[in-house]
Amino acid sequence: MPLRVTVVGTGYVGLVTGVCLAHSGHLVTCVDIDRDKVDMLASGTSTIYEPGIEELLSSGMASGNLTFATPEKGWGELISDITVVAVGTPMAPNGAADLSAVRVVVSSLAEAADRPFTLVMKSTVPMGTGAALRHRYLDEAVVRIGYVSNPEFLREGKAIEDWFKTDRIVLGADEEADRALMRELYADIDAPLVETDVASAETIKYASNAFLSTKISFINEIANLCDCIGADIDAVSRGIGMDKRIGRDFLKAGIGYGGSCFPKDTRALDFIATLNGYQFTLLKSVIEVNNRQRLLPVVHVMRALPDLHERSIAILGLAFKPDTDDVRESPALDIVPLLAEQGAAVRIYDPIASELPVAGAARVADIWQALQGASAAVVVTEWQEFRELDWERVRQAMAGPAIIFDGRNCLDADAVRAAGLTYMAVGRKGEHRFGMNA
Ligand SMILES: NC(=O)c1ccc[n+]([C@@H]2O[C@H](COP(=O)([O-])OP(=O)(O)OC[C@H]3O[C@@H](n4cnc5c(N)ncnc54)[C@H](O)[C@@H]3O)[C@@H](O)[C@H]2O)c1
């Protein structure tokens, strides 16, 4: 049975939620305070780059299942039986999750509600937030407002696939009526349900991201050690990952995690732990290793090229990972200003990401413009285009010593070296030893 759904916040998570629920046959209204975003979506153009989203956007609109609105329409009219909150919860300066947008939306909904509905929290919010929102806003409403914590696990770049083929759906609720409604919402998705209380659902989200971040920082530590002792991280990762208890995923060494989730969620979890009087030592190390790891290209480019002020450096990739235009917390944002401060002329190329939130560098539209005359090129994002480069042509374009720092261990090292380029990576066996402590 189609349900009426409102999704508040039409960013990476909200838009994917909206188009996918509309595809499942539900009647969805997506709401955002950003009028330009709403106008663009209402004209049938996606505001984010995400494989498959344009198709679902147009089919949803054509079927009449998907509409867009701003809150100006009035929250009273916008509330549906299921109202999903998917607004941002960015990192506050002290590392906590900034819940101001969540509070604005939940208080507005509670104030405007004149008929019962279920509020579904898809934004990533710290443990205890559901209980606090219930106490402060929902219990004050004149009608019953049910609350469900339904954290989202999609990966940008694979978001649509992840939505329909998710490993699990987590539903944290105190009342069976709300859970039953959620089961109806997701009836067409073949995935196990994890039904639990609100606080446990909130914890599952943070624990998942903290665990994945731990895996990444762990393999990066091993890669740095490989550099020191002359072992090869590719072989080591393969050998570790074959153990089913460990698994193959997230064992790719490189310059660390970025994006809108792992950095902020690990910091927020550390903050919650500290606030509750617990020192989460392991998590603090995970964060520290990641902060250090993203500086590897800077350390080694500076070591190899002491006269940086006379050099051009190409930065290949600005997005925090391939197949997205999201640049939030991308390692490039740390690498670029540091190289620019040393006087290097930094040119950035990314096939999709157009936002340039850093000063001191120029974004170029053509990769050859970035590489022309560059003494070093740093691969920040694992775009397919970079793997397929003609390395002979790259060497002809670059200036000596023509260093390729493969920050994602994604290139064919032999092919790069065969073209006469100097290849550096993270823990890959070669003539160089680049561990942070080497
Ligand atoms: N991006 C991801 O891959 C991902 C994955 C899982 C979970 N999450 C979580 O989902 C939440 C949303 O993340 P995102 O990446 O989609 O954020 P985003 O910044 O892309 O989108 C948030 C949207 O909310 C809108 N908004 C803010 N205040 C509003 C208000 N008062 N009323 C209506 N709209 C409002 C903004 O205009 C924006 O369009 C965060 O808590 C994030 O941690 C994100």
The ligand as an SDF file (V2000), in Angstrom:
LIG
                    3D

 44 48  0  0  0  0  0  0  0  0999 V2000
   26.0480   11.8070    2.9140 N   0  0  0  0  0  0  0  0  0  0  0  0
   26.1150   10.5510    3.3110 C   0  0  0  0  0  0  0  0  0  0  0  0
   26.7350    9.6930    2.6670 O   0  0  0  0  0  0  0  0  0  0  0  0
   25.3890   10.0960    4.5400 C   0  0  0  0  0  0  0  0  0  0  0  0
   25.2400    8.7220    4.8040 C   0  0  0  0  0  0  0  0  0  0  0  0
   24.5670    8.3180    5.9450 C   0  0  0  0  0  0  0  0  0  0  0  0
   24.0700    9.2750    6.8190 C   0  0  0  0  0  0  0  0  0  0  0  0
   24.2480   10.6060    6.5640 N   0  0  0  0  0  0  0  0  0  0  0  0
   23.6640   11.5650    7.5060 C   0  0  0  0  0  0  0  0  0  0  0  0
   22.4770   12.0970    6.9190 O   0  0  0  0  0  0  0  0  0  0  0  0
   22.3080   13.4710    7.2900 C   0  0  0  0  0  0  0  0  0  0  0  0
   22.2040   14.3230    6.0360 C   0  0  0  0  0  0  0  0  0  0  0  0
   23.4220   14.2330    5.3460 O   0  0  0  0  0  0  0  0  0  0  0  0
   23.5920   14.7940    3.8590 P   0  0  0  0  0  0  0  0  0  0  0  0
   24.9260   14.3990    3.4060 O   0  0  0  0  0  0  0  0  0  0  0  0
   22.3870   14.4310    3.0510 O   0  0  0  0  0  0  0  0  0  0  0  0
   23.5460   16.3860    4.1620 O   0  0  0  0  0  0  0  0  0  0  0  0
   23.4170   17.5670    3.1060 P   0  0  0  0  0  0  0  0  0  0  0  0
   24.1400   18.7070    3.7090 O   0  0  0  0  0  0  0  0  0  0  0  0
   23.7850   17.0950    1.7470 O   0  0  0  0  0  0  0  0  0  0  0  0
   21.8520   17.8830    3.0750 O   0  0  0  0  0  0  0  0  0  0  0  0
   21.1580   18.4660    4.1170 C   0  0  0  0  0  0  0  0  0  0  0  0
   19.9940   19.2440    3.5270 C   0  0  0  0  0  0  0  0  0  0  0  0
   19.1610   19.7010    4.5950 O   0  0  0  0  0  0  0  0  0  0  0  0
   18.6660   20.9880    4.2340 C   0  0  0  0  0  0  0  0  0  0  0  0
   18.1990   21.6860    5.4240 N   0  0  0  0  0  0  0  0  0  0  0  0
   18.9350   22.2270    6.4340 C   0  0  0  0  0  0  0  0  0  0  0  0
   18.1160   22.8080    7.3310 N   0  0  0  0  0  0  0  0  0  0  0  0
   16.8510   22.6050    6.9170 C   0  0  0  0  0  0  0  0  0  0  0  0
   15.5750   22.9570    7.4290 C   0  0  0  0  0  0  0  0  0  0  0  0
   15.4560   23.6600    8.5660 N   0  0  0  0  0  0  0  0  0  0  0  0
   14.4830   22.6020    6.7310 N   0  0  0  0  0  0  0  0  0  0  0  0
   14.6060   21.9170    5.5650 C   0  0  0  0  0  0  0  0  0  0  0  0
   15.7810   21.5520    5.0360 N   0  0  0  0  0  0  0  0  0  0  0  0
   16.8940   21.8840    5.6950 C   0  0  0  0  0  0  0  0  0  0  0  0
   19.8590   21.6550    3.5570 C   0  0  0  0  0  0  0  0  0  0  0  0
   19.4670   22.7610    2.7560 O   0  0  0  0  0  0  0  0  0  0  0  0
   20.4230   20.4900    2.7530 C   0  0  0  0  0  0  0  0  0  0  0  0
   19.8740   20.4430    1.4530 O   0  0  0  0  0  0  0  0  0  0  0  0
   23.5090   13.8140    8.1820 C   0  0  0  0  0  0  0  0  0  0  0  0
   23.1550   13.6470    9.5140 O   0  0  0  0  0  0  0  0  0  0  0  0
   24.5400   12.7760    7.7810 C   0  0  0  0  0  0  0  0  0  0  0  0
   25.4580   12.5160    8.8180 O   0  0  0  0  0  0  0  0  0  0  0  0
   24.8800   11.0260    5.4450 C   0  0  0  0  0  0  0  0  0  0  0  0
  1  2  1  0
  2  3  2  0
  2  4  1  0
  4  5  1  0
  4 44  2  0
  5  6  2  0
  6  7  1  0
  7  8  2  0
  8  9  1  0
  8 44  1  0
  9 10  1  0
  9 42  1  0
 10 11  1  0
 11 12  1  0
 11 40  1  0
 12 13  1  0
 13 14  1  0
 14 15  2  0
 14 16  1  0
 14 17  1  0
 17 18  1  0
 18 19  2  0
 18 20  1  0
 18 21  1  0
 21 22  1  0
 22 23  1  0
 23 24  1  0
 23 38  1  0
 24 25  1  0
 25 26  1  0
 25 36  1  0
 26 27  1  0
 26 35  1  0
 27 28  2  0
 28 29  1  0
 29 30  1  0
 29 35  2  0
 30 31  1  0
 30 32  2  0
 32 33  1  0
 33 34  2  0
 34 35  1  0
 36 37  1  0
 36 38  1  0
 38 39  1  0
 40 41  1  0
 40 42  1  0
 42 43  1  0
M  CHG  2   8   1  16  -1
M  END
$$$$
